[in-house]
Amino acid sequence: MKVLQTIVVKQVLTDFSKQKLLDQYQERKLQLQKECDQLKFEMKRLEKSKKFPPESLKRHFDNEIRIHMEKIKLLDFQIEQLHILPLGSELRETELQAVVEVSEGDDWEEFLTGKTIVVKDGVVAEIRVR
């Protein structure tokens, strides 16, 4: 019988993967900052049009800008933590669903234990069955 099982994918932190993650975080941070600037611009444009009540307009845009700023703060924290982590650390990257074969006589406890795929610089380095 075939069943679905969750498999954890971890990434080994190397110089290459660390730089790649930093680049991704910086790119996302820059994108969020651009979106904040765009929101501020849109708010001013709509304020001048006088089509919407200024209080609700300001409240709406301030809320959106606040959400973006919180995401930027989170990215700053992740960047800070990435600098602290030593090379060789394993970072949980994602979870996948895999189809696994279960047969009569298989060890059920072994089947239930988690499986992990360890990736190093884009290459599967290890497959762990706990």
URJO-V579282 format. One line per field, one symbol per residue. ss: DSSP state (H for helix, E for strand, C for the rest). phi: phi as a letter, one per 30 degrees, with the letter a starting at -180 (. if undefined). burial: 1 if it has 24 or more other C-alpha atoms within 12 Angstrom, else 0. Layout:
ss: ???
phi: ???
burial: ???
//
This chain:
ss: CEEEEEEEEEEECCHHHHHHHHHHHHHHHHHHHHHHHHHHHHHHHHHHHCCCCHHHHHHHHHHHHHHHHHHHHHHHHHHHHHHHCCCCCEEEEEEEEEEEECCCCCCHHHHHCCEEEEEECCEEEEEEEC
phi: .cbdbdbdcccddbeddddddedddddddddddddddddddddddddddhdbdddddddddddddddddddddddedddddddddddjdccdcabbcbdbdbbejdddddddddcbcccbhibdcabccd
burial: 0000001111111100110011001000100110010011001000000000000010001000100110010010001001000000011000000000000000000000001111110000000000
//
